[in-house]
Amino acid sequence: MIKNQIQIDFQKCNGCGLCLNACHEHIIELRNGKAEIIRPDFCDGLGDCLSVCPNQAIKIKKTILQPLLAKRFETEESFWPVQLGLVSVTSDTFDHAHLLFAASCTAYVNSIVFQEYQKKHRILIHCPKLESMEYSEKLAQIFTYHIVESITLIRMEVPCCQKLEAAIQKALQIANKKIPFTCYVLSTKGELISC
């Protein structure tokens, strides 16, 4: 499997450090006055650091994952989870997709359930408590620009998680779309129940 990763040209890097704050994965550090990638395996390949580099020292390169990992992703047809705030509404990954919206902590509460859904869904994660932005407009754009086959939500049994469900419902109204929508709640004991 091929994955996008960033590459830093040390000759062009002036050590300004702007890329450190732009990297959401916090995998870039300044070492000996130059930006250096310390965990390339954690790179999401979205390239938020590219636009802030004044010397164009950062590029995206295609990387082949190790055969064992590549085989796993191909057979399970999985999709790497992406934070809702980072995703582009025009990404073709949403075309004819089954979307899974998951509260950020759900995978930790019941990893078995999450792994089963991960095999067939495009996963967007979000925490309404930690991210104050309400994403119904962004979701409405995704639903408008793409043919989405189905929407599944897995949220926690806490009041703040209800905001994610409300945002999806509002987005469906704004987009005027009737997409099959299933909602599940993970109880405090890790049990999956209908909303």
C-alpha positions as CSV (number, residue, x, y, z in Angstrom):
1,M,0.0,0.0,0.0
2,I,1.3,3.5,-0.9
3,K,1.0,6.3,1.7
4,N,1.8,10.0,1.5
5,Q,4.5,11.2,3.9
6,I,6.4,14.5,4.2
7,Q,10.1,14.9,3.4
8,I,12.2,17.8,4.5
9,D,15.1,19.2,2.4
10,F,17.8,20.1,5.0
11,Q,19.6,22.3,2.4
12,K,16.5,24.5,2.1
13,C,15.4,24.4,5.8
14,N,16.3,27.6,7.7
15,G,15.1,26.3,11.1
16,C,12.3,28.8,11.5
17,G,10.1,26.2,13.3
18,L,6.8,27.2,11.7
19,C,6.2,23.6,10.6
20,L,6.4,22.4,14.2
21,N,3.1,24.2,15.1
22,A,1.4,23.3,11.8
23,C,2.0,19.6,12.3
24,H,-1.1,18.1,14.1
25,E,0.8,14.9,14.8
26,H,3.7,16.7,16.5
27,I,6.3,14.6,14.6
28,I,8.6,17.4,13.7
29,E,11.3,18.8,16.0
30,L,14.2,21.2,15.6
31,R,17.5,19.4,15.8
32,N,20.8,21.2,15.1
33,G,18.9,24.2,13.8
34,K,16.9,22.2,11.2
35,A,13.5,20.7,11.1
36,E,13.5,16.9,11.4
37,I,10.8,14.3,11.2
38,I,11.1,12.1,14.3
39,R,8.2,9.7,13.7
40,P,7.6,9.4,9.9
41,D,5.3,6.4,10.6
42,F,2.9,8.8,12.3
43,C,2.7,11.3,9.4
44,D,-0.9,11.6,8.1
45,G,0.3,12.8,4.7
46,L,-2.2,15.8,4.6
47,G,0.7,18.2,4.4
48,D,-0.5,21.0,6.7
49,C,3.2,21.9,7.2
50,L,3.8,22.6,3.5
51,S,1.9,25.9,3.4
52,V,3.8,27.5,6.3
53,C,7.3,26.7,5.1
54,P,8.8,30.0,3.7
55,N,11.6,28.1,1.8
56,Q,9.5,25.3,0.3
57,A,11.8,22.9,2.1
58,I,8.9,20.4,2.7
59,K,7.5,18.1,0.0
60,I,5.1,15.1,0.0
61,K,6.6,11.8,-1.1
62,K,4.9,8.5,-1.8
63,T,6.0,5.8,0.6
64,I,5.4,2.1,0.3
65,L,4.3,0.6,3.6
66,Q,5.9,-2.6,4.9
67,P,4.4,-5.7,3.2
68,L,2.8,-7.1,6.3
69,L,1.1,-3.8,7.1
70,A,0.1,-3.2,3.5
71,K,-1.5,-6.7,3.3
72,R,-3.5,-6.0,6.4
73,F,-5.0,-2.8,5.0
74,E,-5.8,-4.3,1.6
75,T,-7.5,-7.3,3.0
76,E,-9.6,-5.4,5.6
77,E,-10.4,-2.6,3.3
78,S,-9.8,-0.2,6.2
79,F,-9.4,3.5,6.1
80,W,-7.3,5.5,8.5
81,P,-9.4,7.5,10.9
82,V,-9.2,11.3,10.3
83,Q,-10.3,14.1,12.6
84,L,-13.4,15.8,11.3
85,G,-11.7,19.2,11.6
86,L,-8.9,18.2,9.3
87,V,-10.7,16.5,6.4
88,S,-11.4,18.3,3.1
89,V,-15.1,18.3,2.1
90,T,-14.0,17.7,-1.6
91,S,-12.0,14.6,-0.9
92,D,-12.9,11.8,-3.2
93,T,-12.7,9.3,-0.3
94,F,-16.3,10.2,0.4
95,D,-17.6,9.1,-3.0
96,H,-20.0,6.1,-2.5
97,A,-18.7,5.7,1.0
98,H,-20.2,4.2,4.2
99,L,-19.3,6.9,6.8
100,L,-18.6,6.2,10.4
101,F,-18.6,9.1,12.7
102,A,-17.1,8.2,16.1
103,A,-16.5,10.1,19.2
104,S,-12.7,10.2,19.8
105,C,-12.7,8.0,22.8
106,T,-15.0,5.2,21.5
107,A,-12.1,3.1,20.2
108,Y,-10.6,3.0,23.7
109,V,-13.8,2.0,25.4
110,N,-14.6,-1.0,23.1
111,S,-11.9,-1.6,20.5
112,I,-13.5,-4.8,19.2
113,V,-16.6,-3.0,18.1
114,F,-14.6,-0.2,16.6
115,Q,-12.3,-2.6,14.6
116,E,-15.4,-4.3,13.1
117,Y,-16.8,-1.0,11.8
118,Q,-13.4,0.1,10.6
119,K,-13.2,-2.6,8.0
120,K,-16.0,-1.2,5.8
121,H,-16.3,2.4,6.7
122,R,-14.6,5.7,6.2
123,I,-14.0,7.0,9.7
124,L,-14.2,10.5,10.9
125,I,-13.5,11.1,14.6
126,H,-14.5,14.1,16.7
127,C,-14.9,15.2,20.3
128,P,-17.5,17.8,20.8
129,K,-16.2,18.6,24.3
130,L,-12.6,19.3,23.2
131,E,-13.5,21.0,19.9
132,S,-15.9,23.8,20.3
133,M,-16.6,24.2,16.6
134,E,-20.0,22.9,15.5
135,Y,-19.5,21.0,12.2
136,S,-23.0,20.7,10.7
137,E,-22.2,23.1,7.8
138,K,-19.1,21.1,6.9
139,L,-20.9,17.9,7.1
140,A,-23.7,19.3,5.0
141,Q,-21.1,20.1,2.3
142,I,-19.8,16.5,2.4
143,F,-23.3,15.2,2.0
144,T,-24.0,17.6,-0.8
145,Y,-20.8,17.1,-2.8
146,H,-20.8,13.3,-2.6
147,I,-23.0,10.3,-2.9
148,V,-22.8,8.9,0.7
149,E,-24.3,5.4,1.0
150,S,-24.9,5.4,4.7
151,I,-24.0,7.1,8.0
152,T,-23.2,5.4,11.2
153,L,-22.5,7.2,14.5
154,I,-20.9,5.6,17.5
155,R,-20.9,8.0,20.5
156,M,-20.4,7.8,24.2
157,E,-23.1,7.7,26.9
158,V,-22.3,11.3,28.1
159,P,-24.2,14.5,27.4
160,C,-21.5,16.2,25.4
161,C,-21.5,13.4,22.8
162,Q,-25.1,14.2,21.9
163,K,-23.8,17.3,20.1
164,L,-22.2,15.1,17.4
165,E,-25.5,13.3,16.8
166,A,-27.3,16.7,16.6
167,A,-24.7,18.0,14.1
168,I,-25.2,15.1,11.8
169,Q,-29.0,15.4,11.9
170,K,-28.8,19.2,11.3
171,A,-26.4,18.6,8.3
172,L,-28.8,16.1,6.7
173,Q,-31.5,18.8,7.0
174,I,-29.3,21.5,5.5
175,A,-28.2,19.3,2.6
176,N,-31.8,18.1,2.2
177,K,-30.5,14.5,2.0
178,K,-32.1,11.2,3.0
179,I,-29.1,9.1,3.8
180,P,-29.6,6.0,5.9
181,F,-28.5,7.0,9.4
182,T,-27.8,4.6,12.3
183,C,-26.8,5.8,15.8
184,Y,-25.2,3.7,18.6
185,V,-24.2,4.6,22.1
186,L,-21.4,3.0,24.0
187,S,-22.4,2.7,27.6
188,T,-20.1,3.3,30.5
189,K,-19.6,-0.5,30.6
190,G,-18.6,-0.6,26.9
191,E,-21.9,-2.1,25.7
192,L,-23.2,-1.0,22.3
193,I,-26.8,0.1,22.4
194,S,-29.1,2.0,20.0
195,C,-29.5,5.7,20.5
